[in-house]
Amino acid sequence: MQNSAVNKTVLDNGLTIVTEHNSVFRSVALGIWIKMGSRFETLEEKGMAHFIEHMLFKGTKNRTALEIASSLEELGGSLNAFTGKEETCFYIHTLDSHLKISVQVLADMICNSLFRESDIEMEKHVVLEEIKAVKDTPDEYIFDIFQEKIFPDQPLGYPILGNPENVRGFDRQKLIAFWKKHYHPSNIVVSASGNISHDSLVELVKFYFNFPDNADRIEMLPAKVAQNIHFKLSEPLNQTHICLGNGTISYYDENRFDLIALNTYLGGGLSSRLFQVLREQHGLVYTVYSFLDFYKDTGVIGFYLGTDVKNQEKAIGELHKELDQIATNKLTLKKVNILKEQIKGSFFLSMESTFKRMSRLAKNEIYFNKFISADELAHSINQISPESINKMANEYLNVTNLNSVIMSSGKN
C-alpha cells in the first residue's frame, strides 16, 4: 500500500466519506454505498431495492436518462450500480481530473431522481425481462432457489430481483416511500480510491448532496438458517444442476479466514480438490466450485456442480466423500502454507484495481466501522492452521446437515 493514505470524515448529517489516496493511479473509483439491500425489504417490497437502483438511472430534475448515461462515457469513464443482500452501490470509474462531474452525476441520481410513472411502467418490463433471463439460466437461477431454501420465509432468502407479481405492483408512491426510508445521509457511505484529495471530495459531497431530511435506520431481521432441506425442481434441461451448502459464520467472526482457506482448498480454482477429483480424475463435471458468502449475522458455504443426470448420484457421492475426508483428516502444514499464499496473493493482486480498493474501503466501514490495513489482513491470514481449518470442516461440512437443490429433467 505504498503511497496510499486512508482518511475518514463523518458529516454533521451522518453521511460518511472514506478515501484512499494513491498517487500511483491516474484514475478514481467513486462509490455511493447505501447500507440497504434486498434483506431490508418486507414481503410486499420484495424486489424494490433493485428496482429503485434501476429508477435512479431514468432521469433527474437536471439530467435526462441519456445525459446520465453519456456524462461519464463521453469522458472515457463508466457508471454502473448493483444491488446486494445488505447494500446497494452506485459507482463511477474515471480519470482523476473528472472527479467533480462524477460527484455531480451521482449526487443528482441519489437526491433528485424523478420517479415518473411512465418510466416506472417502462422499467417494469425491463426488470421482468431480467427475471426471465435469470430463470432461463439454470446455473444462475439455482442460487436464487438455494438462497430461498436455506433462508426460508425471511428477507435474506428473497431473490434480489423480486418476483413478477411484486414488480407489477410497484407504483410511484410505494417507490418514493421506500427511497425516503433508506436513501438518507446516515445510511450512506461515500467511498473513493485513487489519485484523489480527501478534502476536495468532502467539499464536493457537502455541496452537491442535498437531502430533504434524515430518517431512522431500519433494522434487519435476524437470519434463521435451515438444515437438511432437500428440494428438487424438474426443468427441461440437458444437464443436472446441483447446489449444496450450509449456514456458517458472519463477517464479524474471527474464524472467517479459516473458512476462506477451507473454501479455497475445496473449490477455489483449477488446482482445488473438488475440481481435481470430480473433473480431472472422474470426468463427472465440466463446472464445479465452492462459494462463500458472509453477512452481518450469518454466512453460507456451498458447492455448485453441473453433470449429466445419469452421473448425478455418483457426483454427489464423490463430493460427500471429499467433505468427509477434510473433516476427518487435517491438511498438512505445507498445504496450509500454500493456501495462505494463495489467499494473500489473490488479495494483493486485487489491490491493483481502484474499484476493488474502493469497495474494500466501503465494506470495512459498513461492517467494521474502521479501516483494516493490508498488514492486519496478512496477520489474520497467517494465523490459519491445519487445526483451525479442520475445526471449520467439522462444524460446517457435515454431509447429513447439508441443504441441497437439484434442477434436472429427471430423465435418464
Contacts in CASP RR format, 6 or more apart in sequence:
PFRMAT RR
TARGET T0000
AUTHOR 0000-0000-0000
METHOD contacts of the structure
MODEL  1
MQNSAVNKTVLDNGLTIVTEHNSVFRSVALGIWIKMGSRFETLEEKGMAH
FIEHMLFKGTKNRTALEIASSLEELGGSLNAFTGKEETCFYIHTLDSHLK
ISVQVLADMICNSLFRESDIEMEKHVVLEEIKAVKDTPDEYIFDIFQEKI
FPDQPLGYPILGNPENVRGFDRQKLIAFWKKHYHPSNIVVSASGNISHDS
LVELVKFYFNFPDNADRIEMLPAKVAQNIHFKLSEPLNQTHICLGNGTIS
YYDENRFDLIALNTYLGGGLSSRLFQVLREQHGLVYTVYSFLDFYKDTGV
IGFYLGTDVKNQEKAIGELHKELDQIATNKLTLKKVNILKEQIKGSFFLS
MESTFKRMSRLAKNEIYFNKFISADELAHSINQISPESINKMANEYLNVT
NLNSVIMSSGKN
1 22 0 8 1.000
1 351 0 8 1.000
1 373 0 8 1.000
1 374 0 8 1.000
2 24 0 8 1.000
3 22 0 8 1.000
3 23 0 8 1.000
3 24 0 8 1.000
4 20 0 8 1.000
4 21 0 8 1.000
4 22 0 8 1.000
5 20 0 8 1.000
5 21 0 8 1.000
6 18 0 8 1.000
6 19 0 8 1.000
6 20 0 8 1.000
6 361 0 8 1.000
6 371 0 8 1.000
7 18 0 8 1.000
7 19 0 8 1.000
7 20 0 8 1.000
7 21 0 8 1.000
7 198 0 8 1.000
8 16 0 8 1.000
8 17 0 8 1.000
8 18 0 8 1.000
8 19 0 8 1.000
8 365 0 8 1.000
8 371 0 8 1.000
9 16 0 8 1.000
9 17 0 8 1.000
9 198 0 8 1.000
9 202 0 8 1.000
10 16 0 8 1.000
10 17 0 8 1.000
11 17 0 8 1.000
11 185 0 8 1.000
11 202 0 8 1.000
11 205 0 8 1.000
11 206 0 8 1.000
13 185 0 8 1.000
13 186 0 8 1.000
13 211 0 8 1.000
13 214 0 8 1.000
14 185 0 8 1.000
14 186 0 8 1.000
14 214 0 8 1.000
15 185 0 8 1.000
15 186 0 8 1.000
15 188 0 8 1.000
15 189 0 8 1.000
15 190 0 8 1.000
15 205 0 8 1.000
15 209 0 8 1.000
16 188 0 8 1.000
16 189 0 8 1.000
16 190 0 8 1.000
16 365 0 8 1.000
17 189 0 8 1.000
17 190 0 8 1.000
17 191 0 8 1.000
17 192 0 8 1.000
17 198 0 8 1.000
17 201 0 8 1.000
17 202 0 8 1.000
17 205 0 8 1.000
18 189 0 8 1.000
18 190 0 8 1.000
18 191 0 8 1.000
18 192 0 8 1.000
18 361 0 8 1.000
18 362 0 8 1.000
18 364 0 8 1.000
18 365 0 8 1.000
18 371 0 8 1.000
19 191 0 8 1.000
19 192 0 8 1.000
19 193 0 8 1.000
19 196 0 8 1.000
19 198 0 8 1.000
19 201 0 8 1.000
19 361 0 8 1.000
20 192 0 8 1.000
20 193 0 8 1.000
20 194 0 8 1.000
20 357 0 8 1.000
20 358 0 8 1.000
20 361 0 8 1.000
21 194 0 8 1.000
21 195 0 8 1.000
21 196 0 8 1.000
21 197 0 8 1.000
21 198 0 8 1.000
22 193 0 8 1.000
22 194 0 8 1.000
22 195 0 8 1.000
22 354 0 8 1.000
22 357 0 8 1.000
23 195 0 8 1.000
24 195 0 8 1.000
25 96 0 8 1.000
25 193 0 8 1.000
25 194 0 8 1.000
25 195 0 8 1.000
25 354 0 8 1.000
26 95 0 8 1.000
26 96 0 8 1.000
26 195 0 8 1.000
27 93 0 8 1.000
27 94 0 8 1.000
27 95 0 8 1.000
27 96 0 8 1.000
27 194 0 8 1.000
27 195 0 8 1.000
27 354 0 8 1.000
28 92 0 8 1.000
28 93 0 8 1.000
28 94 0 8 1.000
28 95 0 8 1.000
28 96 0 8 1.000
28 98 0 8 1.000
28 99 0 8 1.000
28 102 0 8 1.000
28 192 0 8 1.000
28 193 0 8 1.000
28 194 0 8 1.000
28 195 0 8 1.000
28 196 0 8 1.000
28 354 0 8 1.000
29 91 0 8 1.000
29 92 0 8 1.000
29 93 0 8 1.000
29 192 0 8 1.000
29 193 0 8 1.000
29 194 0 8 1.000
29 353 0 8 1.000
29 354 0 8 1.000
29 355 0 8 1.000
29 357 0 8 1.000
29 358 0 8 1.000
30 91 0 8 1.000
30 92 0 8 1.000
30 93 0 8 1.000
30 94 0 8 1.000
30 99 0 8 1.000
30 102 0 8 1.000
30 103 0 8 1.000
30 106 0 8 1.000
30 190 0 8 1.000
30 191 0 8 1.000
30 192 0 8 1.000
30 201 0 8 1.000
30 358 0 8 1.000
31 89 0 8 1.000
31 90 0 8 1.000
31 91 0 8 1.000
31 92 0 8 1.000
31 106 0 8 1.000
31 190 0 8 1.000
31 191 0 8 1.000
31 192 0 8 1.000
31 358 0 8 1.000
31 362 0 8 1.000
32 89 0 8 1.000
32 90 0 8 1.000
32 91 0 8 1.000
32 106 0 8 1.000
32 110 0 8 1.000
32 188 0 8 1.000
32 189 0 8 1.000
32 190 0 8 1.000
33 87 0 8 1.000
33 88 0 8 1.000
33 89 0 8 1.000
33 188 0 8 1.000
33 189 0 8 1.000
33 190 0 8 1.000
33 191 0 8 1.000
33 362 0 8 1.000
33 366 0 8 1.000
34 87 0 8 1.000
34 88 0 8 1.000
34 89 0 8 1.000
34 182 0 8 1.000
34 183 0 8 1.000
34 187 0 8 1.000
34 188 0 8 1.000
35 86 0 8 1.000
35 87 0 8 1.000
35 187 0 8 1.000
35 188 0 8 1.000
35 189 0 8 1.000
35 217 0 8 1.000
35 366 0 8 1.000
36 49 0 8 1.000
36 86 0 8 1.000
36 87 0 8 1.000
36 88 0 8 1.000
36 182 0 8 1.000
36 187 0 8 1.000
36 218 0 8 1.000
37 49 0 8 1.000
37 83 0 8 1.000
37 84 0 8 1.000
37 85 0 8 1.000
37 86 0 8 1.000
37 87 0 8 1.000
37 88 0 8 1.000
37 160 0 8 1.000
38 46 0 8 1.000
38 47 0 8 1.000
38 49 0 8 1.000
38 50 0 8 1.000
38 83 0 8 1.000
38 84 0 8 1.000
38 85 0 8 1.000
38 155 0 8 1.000
38 158 0 8 1.000
38 159 0 8 1.000
38 160 0 8 1.000
38 162 0 8 1.000
39 85 0 8 1.000
39 86 0 8 1.000
39 155 0 8 1.000
39 156 0 8 1.000
39 158 0 8 1.000
39 220 0 8 1.000
39 221 0 8 1.000
39 295 0 8 1.000
40 49 0 8 1.000
40 86 0 8 1.000
40 155 0 8 1.000
40 182 0 8 1.000
40 218 0 8 1.000
40 220 0 8 1.000
41 47 0 8 1.000
41 48 0 8 1.000
41 49 0 8 1.000
41 155 0 8 1.000
41 158 0 8 1.000
42 155 0 8 1.000
44 166 0 8 1.000
45 166 0 8 1.000
45 174 0 8 1.000
45 178 0 8 1.000
46 158 0 8 1.000
46 159 0 8 1.000
46 162 0 8 1.000
46 163 0 8 1.000
46 166 0 8 1.000
47 158 0 8 1.000
47 159 0 8 1.000
47 160 0 8 1.000
47 161 0 8 1.000
47 162 0 8 1.000
47 163 0 8 1.000
47 166 0 8 1.000
47 167 0 8 1.000
48 166 0 8 1.000
48 170 0 8 1.000
48 174 0 8 1.000
48 175 0 8 1.000
48 178 0 8 1.000
49 83 0 8 1.000
49 84 0 8 1.000
49 88 0 8 1.000
49 160 0 8 1.000
49 178 0 8 1.000
49 182 0 8 1.000
50 83 0 8 1.000
50 127 0 8 1.000
50 160 0 8 1.000
50 161 0 8 1.000
50 162 0 8 1.000
51 123 0 8 1.000
51 127 0 8 1.000
51 167 0 8 1.000
51 170 0 8 1.000
51 175 0 8 1.000
52 88 0 8 1.000
52 175 0 8 1.000
52 178 0 8 1.000
52 179 0 8 1.000
52 183 0 8 1.000
53 81 0 8 1.000
53 82 0 8 1.000
53 83 0 8 1.000
53 88 0 8 1.000
53 90 0 8 1.000
54 123 0 8 1.000
54 126 0 8 1.000
54 127 0 8 1.000
55 113 0 8 1.000
55 115 0 8 1.000
55 119 0 8 1.000
55 120 0 8 1.000
55 123 0 8 1.000
55 175 0 8 1.000
56 81 0 8 1.000
56 90 0 8 1.000
56 109 0 8 1.000
56 110 0 8 1.000
56 113 0 8 1.000
57 65 0 8 1.000
57 68 0 8 1.000
57 69 0 8 1.000
57 81 0 8 1.000
57 109 0 8 1.000
58 65 0 8 1.000
58 113 0 8 1.000
58 114 0 8 1.000
58 115 0 8 1.000
58 116 0 8 1.000
58 119 0 8 1.000
58 123 0 8 1.000
59 65 0 8 1.000
59 68 0 8 1.000
59 109 0 8 1.000
59 113 0 8 1.000
59 114 0 8 1.000
59 116 0 8 1.000
59 119 0 8 1.000
60 68 0 8 1.000
60 108 0 8 1.000
60 109 0 8 1.000
60 112 0 8 1.000
60 113 0 8 1.000
60 114 0 8 1.000
61 108 0 8 1.000
61 112 0 8 1.000
61 114 0 8 1.000
62 108 0 8 1.000
62 112 0 8 1.000
63 71 0 8 1.000
63 105 0 8 1.000
63 108 0 8 1.000
65 119 0 8 1.000
68 79 0 8 1.000
68 105 0 8 1.000
68 108 0 8 1.000
68 109 0 8 1.000
69 79 0 8 1.000
71 79 0 8 1.000
71 101 0 8 1.000
71 105 0 8 1.000
72 78 0 8 1.000
72 79 0 8 1.000
72 92 0 8 1.000
72 94 0 8 1.000
72 98 0 8 1.000
72 101 0 8 1.000
72 102 0 8 1.000
72 105 0 8 1.000
73 79 0 8 1.000
75 94 0 8 1.000
75 95 0 8 1.000
75 98 0 8 1.000
75 101 0 8 1.000
76 94 0 8 1.000
76 95 0 8 1.000
77 92 0 8 1.000
77 93 0 8 1.000
77 94 0 8 1.000
77 95 0 8 1.000
77 98 0 8 1.000
78 92 0 8 1.000
78 93 0 8 1.000
78 94 0 8 1.000
79 90 0 8 1.000
79 91 0 8 1.000
79 92 0 8 1.000
79 105 0 8 1.000
80 90 0 8 1.000
80 91 0 8 1.000
81 88 0 8 1.000
81 89 0 8 1.000
81 90 0 8 1.000
81 91 0 8 1.000
82 88 0 8 1.000
82 89 0 8 1.000
83 160 0 8 1.000
84 160 0 8 1.000
85 156 0 8 1.000
85 160 0 8 1.000
85 295 0 8 1.000
86 220 0 8 1.000
86 295 0 8 1.000
86 296 0 8 1.000
86 366 0 8 1.000
87 362 0 8 1.000
87 363 0 8 1.000
87 366 0 8 1.000
89 359 0 8 1.000
89 362 0 8 1.000
90 106 0 8 1.000
90 109 0 8 1.000
90 110 0 8 1.000
91 355 0 8 1.000
91 358 0 8 1.000
92 102 0 8 1.000
92 105 0 8 1.000
92 106 0 8 1.000
93 354 0 8 1.000
93 355 0 8 1.000
94 102 0 8 1.000
96 194 0 8 1.000
96 195 0 8 1.000
96 196 0 8 1.000
99 196 0 8 1.000
99 200 0 8 1.000
99 201 0 8 1.000
99 204 0 8 1.000
100 204 0 8 1.000
103 201 0 8 1.000
103 204 0 8 1.000
103 205 0 8 1.000
103 208 0 8 1.000
104 208 0 8 1.000
107 205 0 8 1.000
107 208 0 8 1.000
107 209 0 8 1.000
107 210 0 8 1.000
108 208 0 8 1.000
110 183 0 8 1.000
110 188 0 8 1.000
110 209 0 8 1.000
111 209 0 8 1.000
111 210 0 8 1.000
111 211 0 8 1.000
113 179 0 8 1.000
115 172 0 8 1.000
115 175 0 8 1.000
115 176 0 8 1.000
115 179 0 8 1.000
116 172 0 8 1.000
117 171 0 8 1.000
117 172 0 8 1.000
120 170 0 8 1.000
120 171 0 8 1.000
120 172 0 8 1.000
120 175 0 8 1.000
124 167 0 8 1.000
124 168 0 8 1.000
124 170 0 8 1.000
127 161 0 8 1.000
127 167 0 8 1.000
128 164 0 8 1.000
128 167 0 8 1.000
128 168 0 8 1.000
130 161 0 8 1.000
131 161 0 8 1.000
131 162 0 8 1.000
131 163 0 8 1.000
131 164 0 8 1.000
131 167 0 8 1.000
134 140 0 8 1.000
134 141 0 8 1.000
134 144 0 8 1.000
134 159 0 8 1.000
134 161 0 8 1.000
135 141 0 8 1.000
138 235 0 8 1.000
138 237 0 8 1.000
138 239 0 8 1.000
138 241 0 8 1.000
138 407 0 8 1.000
139 241 0 8 1.000
139 287 0 8 1.000
139 304 0 8 1.000
139 306 0 8 1.000
141 407 0 8 1.000
142 241 0 8 1.000
142 242 0 8 1.000
142 243 0 8 1.000
142 304 0 8 1.000
142 405 0 8 1.000
142 407 0 8 1.000
143 243 0 8 1.000
143 304 0 8 1.000
144 159 0 8 1.000
145 231 0 8 1.000
145 233 0 8 1.000
145 243 0 8 1.000
145 405 0 8 1.000
145 407 0 8 1.000
146 243 0 8 1.000
146 245 0 8 1.000
146 403 0 8 1.000
146 405 0 8 1.000
147 156 0 8 1.000
147 157 0 8 1.000
147 159 0 8 1.000
148 157 0 8 1.000
148 158 0 8 1.000
148 159 0 8 1.000
149 226 0 8 1.000
149 229 0 8 1.000
149 231 0 8 1.000
149 403 0 8 1.000
149 405 0 8 1.000
150 157 0 8 1.000
150 225 0 8 1.000
150 226 0 8 1.000
150 229 0 8 1.000
150 245 0 8 1.000
150 246 0 8 1.000
150 247 0 8 1.000
150 300 0 8 1.000
150 403 0 8 1.000
151 157 0 8 1.000
151 223 0 8 1.000
151 224 0 8 1.000
151 225 0 8 1.000
151 226 0 8 1.000
152 224 0 8 1.000
152 226 0 8 1.000
152 229 0 8 1.000
154 221 0 8 1.000
154 223 0 8 1.000
154 224 0 8 1.000
155 220 0 8 1.000
155 221 0 8 1.000
156 221 0 8 1.000
156 223 0 8 1.000
156 295 0 8 1.000
156 298 0 8 1.000
161 167 0 8 1.000
180 212 0 8 1.000
180 215 0 8 1.000
181 215 0 8 1.000
181 218 0 8 1.000
182 215 0 8 1.000
182 218 0 8 1.000
183 211 0 8 1.000
184 211 0 8 1.000
184 213 0 8 1.000
184 214 0 8 1.000
184 215 0 8 1.000
185 209 0 8 1.000
185 211 0 8 1.000
185 214 0 8 1.000
186 214 0 8 1.000
186 215 0 8 1.000
186 217 0 8 1.000
187 215 0 8 1.000
187 217 0 8 1.000
189 362 0 8 1.000
189 365 0 8 1.000
189 366 0 8 1.000
190 201 0 8 1.000
190 205 0 8 1.000
191 358 0 8 1.000
191 359 0 8 1.000
191 361 0 8 1.000
191 362 0 8 1.000
191 365 0 8 1.000
192 201 0 8 1.000
192 358 0 8 1.000
192 361 0 8 1.000
193 354 0 8 1.000
193 355 0 8 1.000
193 357 0 8 1.000
193 358 0 8 1.000
193 361 0 8 1.000
194 354 0 8 1.000
194 357 0 8 1.000
194 358 0 8 1.000
220 296 0 8 1.000
222 297 0 8 1.000
223 295 0 8 1.000
223 297 0 8 1.000
223 298 0 8 1.000
223 299 0 8 1.000
225 246 0 8 1.000
225 247 0 8 1.000
225 298 0 8 1.000
225 299 0 8 1.000
226 403 0 8 1.000
227 246 0 8 1.000
227 401 0 8 1.000
227 403 0 8 1.000
228 400 0 8 1.000
228 401 0 8 1.000
228 402 0 8 1.000
228 403 0 8 1.000
229 403 0 8 1.000
229 404 0 8 1.000
230 403 0 8 1.000
230 404 0 8 1.000
230 406 0 8 1.000
231 404 0 8 1.000
231 405 0 8 1.000
231 406 0 8 1.000
232 405 0 8 1.000
232 406 0 8 1.000
232 407 0 8 1.000
232 408 0 8 1.000
233 405 0 8 1.000
233 406 0 8 1.000
233 407 0 8 1.000
233 408 0 8 1.000
234 408 0 8 1.000
234 409 0 8 1.000
234 410 0 8 1.000
235 407 0 8 1.000
235 408 0 8 1.000
235 409 0 8 1.000
236 409 0 8 1.000
237 407 0 8 1.000
237 408 0 8 1.000
237 409 0 8 1.000
238 409 0 8 1.000
239 306 0 8 1.000
239 307 0 8 1.000
239 308 0 8 1.000
239 309 0 8 1.000
240 306 0 8 1.000
240 307 0 8 1.000
240 308 0 8 1.000
240 309 0 8 1.000
240 312 0 8 1.000
240 406 0 8 1.000
240 407 0 8 1.000
240 408 0 8 1.000
240 409 0 8 1.000
240 410 0 8 1.000
241 304 0 8 1.000
241 305 0 8 1.000
241 306 0 8 1.000
241 406 0 8 1.000
241 407 0 8 1.000
241 408 0 8 1.000
242 303 0 8 1.000
242 304 0 8 1.000
242 305 0 8 1.000
242 306 0 8 1.000
242 307 0 8 1.000
242 312 0 8 1.000
242 315 0 8 1.000
242 316 0 8 1.000
242 404 0 8 1.000
242 405 0 8 1.000
242 406 0 8 1.000
242 407 0 8 1.000
243 302 0 8 1.000
243 303 0 8 1.000
243 304 0 8 1.000
243 404 0 8 1.000
243 405 0 8 1.000
243 406 0 8 1.000
244 302 0 8 1.000
244 303 0 8 1.000
244 316 0 8 1.000
244 319 0 8 1.000
244 402 0 8 1.000
244 403 0 8 1.000
244 404 0 8 1.000
244 405 0 8 1.000
245 300 0 8 1.000
245 301 0 8 1.000
245 302 0 8 1.000
245 303 0 8 1.000
245 402 0 8 1.000
245 403 0 8 1.000
245 404 0 8 1.000
246 300 0 8 1.000
246 301 0 8 1.000
246 302 0 8 1.000
246 396 0 8 1.000
246 397 0 8 1.000
246 398 0 8 1.000
246 401 0 8 1.000
246 402 0 8 1.000
246 403 0 8 1.000
247 298 0 8 1.000
247 299 0 8 1.000
247 300 0 8 1.000
247 301 0 8 1.000
247 396 0 8 1.000
248 259 0 8 1.000
248 292 0 8 1.000
248 298 0 8 1.000
248 299 0 8 1.000
248 300 0 8 1.000
248 301 0 8 1.000
248 392 0 8 1.000
248 396 0 8 1.000
249 255 0 8 1.000
249 256 0 8 1.000
249 259 0 8 1.000
249 294 0 8 1.000
249 298 0 8 1.000
249 299 0 8 1.000
250 256 0 8 1.000
250 294 0 8 1.000
250 295 0 8 1.000
250 296 0 8 1.000
250 297 0 8 1.000
250 298 0 8 1.000
250 299 0 8 1.000
251 294 0 8 1.000
251 295 0 8 1.000
251 296 0 8 1.000
251 367 0 8 1.000
251 368 0 8 1.000
252 296 0 8 1.000
252 367 0 8 1.000
252 368 0 8 1.000
254 380 0 8 1.000
255 388 0 8 1.000
255 391 0 8 1.000
255 392 0 8 1.000
256 294 0 8 1.000
257 343 0 8 1.000
257 380 0 8 1.000
257 381 0 8 1.000
257 383 0 8 1.000
257 384 0 8 1.000
258 384 0 8 1.000
258 388 0 8 1.000
258 389 0 8 1.000
258 391 0 8 1.000
258 392 0 8 1.000
259 292 0 8 1.000
259 301 0 8 1.000
259 392 0 8 1.000
259 396 0 8 1.000
260 292 0 8 1.000
260 343 0 8 1.000
261 336 0 8 1.000
261 339 0 8 1.000
261 340 0 8 1.000
261 343 0 8 1.000
261 384 0 8 1.000
261 389 0 8 1.000
262 301 0 8 1.000
262 326 0 8 1.000
262 389 0 8 1.000
262 392 0 8 1.000
262 393 0 8 1.000
262 397 0 8 1.000
263 290 0 8 1.000
263 291 0 8 1.000
263 292 0 8 1.000
263 301 0 8 1.000
264 272 0 8 1.000
264 339 0 8 1.000
264 342 0 8 1.000
264 343 0 8 1.000
265 272 0 8 1.000
265 273 0 8 1.000
265 326 0 8 1.000
265 331 0 8 1.000
265 335 0 8 1.000
265 339 0 8 1.000
265 389 0 8 1.000
266 272 0 8 1.000
266 273 0 8 1.000
266 274 0 8 1.000
266 290 0 8 1.000
266 303 0 8 1.000
266 322 0 8 1.000
266 323 0 8 1.000
266 326 0 8 1.000
267 273 0 8 1.000
267 274 0 8 1.000
267 275 0 8 1.000
267 288 0 8 1.000
267 289 0 8 1.000
267 290 0 8 1.000
267 303 0 8 1.000
268 275 0 8 1.000
268 289 0 8 1.000
268 290 0 8 1.000
269 275 0 8 1.000
269 289 0 8 1.000
272 289 0 8 1.000
272 290 0 8 1.000
273 322 0 8 1.000
273 326 0 8 1.000
274 288 0 8 1.000
274 289 0 8 1.000
274 290 0 8 1.000
274 303 0 8 1.000
274 305 0 8 1.000
274 319 0 8 1.000
274 322 0 8 1.000
275 288 0 8 1.000
275 289 0 8 1.000
277 318 0 8 1.000
277 322 0 8 1.000
278 284 0 8 1.000
278 285 0 8 1.000
278 288 0 8 1.000
278 305 0 8 1.000
278 315 0 8 1.000
278 318 0 8 1.000
278 319 0 8 1.000
279 285 0 8 1.000
279 286 0 8 1.000
279 288 0 8 1.000
282 314 0 8 1.000
282 315 0 8 1.000
282 318 0 8 1.000
284 305 0 8 1.000
284 307 0 8 1.000
284 311 0 8 1.000
284 314 0 8 1.000
284 315 0 8 1.000
284 318 0 8 1.000
285 305 0 8 1.000
285 306 0 8 1.000
285 307 0 8 1.000
285 315 0 8 1.000
286 306 0 8 1.000
287 304 0 8 1.000
287 305 0 8 1.000
287 306 0 8 1.000
288 303 0 8 1.000
288 304 0 8 1.000
288 305 0 8 1.000
288 306 0 8 1.000
288 319 0 8 1.000
289 303 0 8 1.000
289 304 0 8 1.000
290 301 0 8 1.000
290 302 0 8 1.000
290 303 0 8 1.000
290 304 0 8 1.000
291 300 0 8 1.000
291 301 0 8 1.000
291 302 0 8 1.000
291 303 0 8 1.000
291 304 0 8 1.000
292 299 0 8 1.000
292 300 0 8 1.000
292 301 0 8 1.000
292 302 0 8 1.000
293 299 0 8 1.000
293 300 0 8 1.000
296 367 0 8 1.000
301 396 0 8 1.000
301 397 0 8 1.000
303 319 0 8 1.000
305 315 0 8 1.000
305 319 0 8 1.000
306 315 0 8 1.000
307 315 0 8 1.000
309 408 0 8 1.000
309 409 0 8 1.000
309 410 0 8 1.000
309 411 0 8 1.000
309 412 0 8 1.000
310 412 0 8 1.000
312 406 0 8 1.000
312 408 0 8 1.000
316 404 0 8 1.000
320 399 0 8 1.000
323 393 0 8 1.000
323 397 0 8 1.000
323 399 0 8 1.000
324 399 0 8 1.000
326 389 0 8 1.000
326 390 0 8 1.000
326 393 0 8 1.000
326 397 0 8 1.000
327 390 0 8 1.000
327 393 0 8 1.000
327 394 0 8 1.000
327 397 0 8 1.000
327 398 0 8 1.000
329 390 0 8 1.000
330 386 0 8 1.000
330 387 0 8 1.000
330 389 0 8 1.000
330 390 0 8 1.000
331 339 0 8 1.000
331 386 0 8 1.000
331 389 0 8 1.000
331 390 0 8 1.000
332 386 0 8 1.000
333 385 0 8 1.000
333 386 0 8 1.000
336 384 0 8 1.000
336 385 0 8 1.000
336 386 0 8 1.000
336 389 0 8 1.000
339 384 0 8 1.000
339 389 0 8 1.000
340 381 0 8 1.000
340 382 0 8 1.000
340 384 0 8 1.000
343 381 0 8 1.000
344 378 0 8 1.000
344 381 0 8 1.000
347 374 0 8 1.000
347 377 0 8 1.000
347 381 0 8 1.000
348 374 0 8 1.000
350 356 0 8 1.000
351 357 0 8 1.000
351 360 0 8 1.000
351 374 0 8 1.000
361 371 0 8 1.000
364 370 0 8 1.000
364 371 0 8 1.000
364 372 0 8 1.000
365 371 0 8 1.000
END
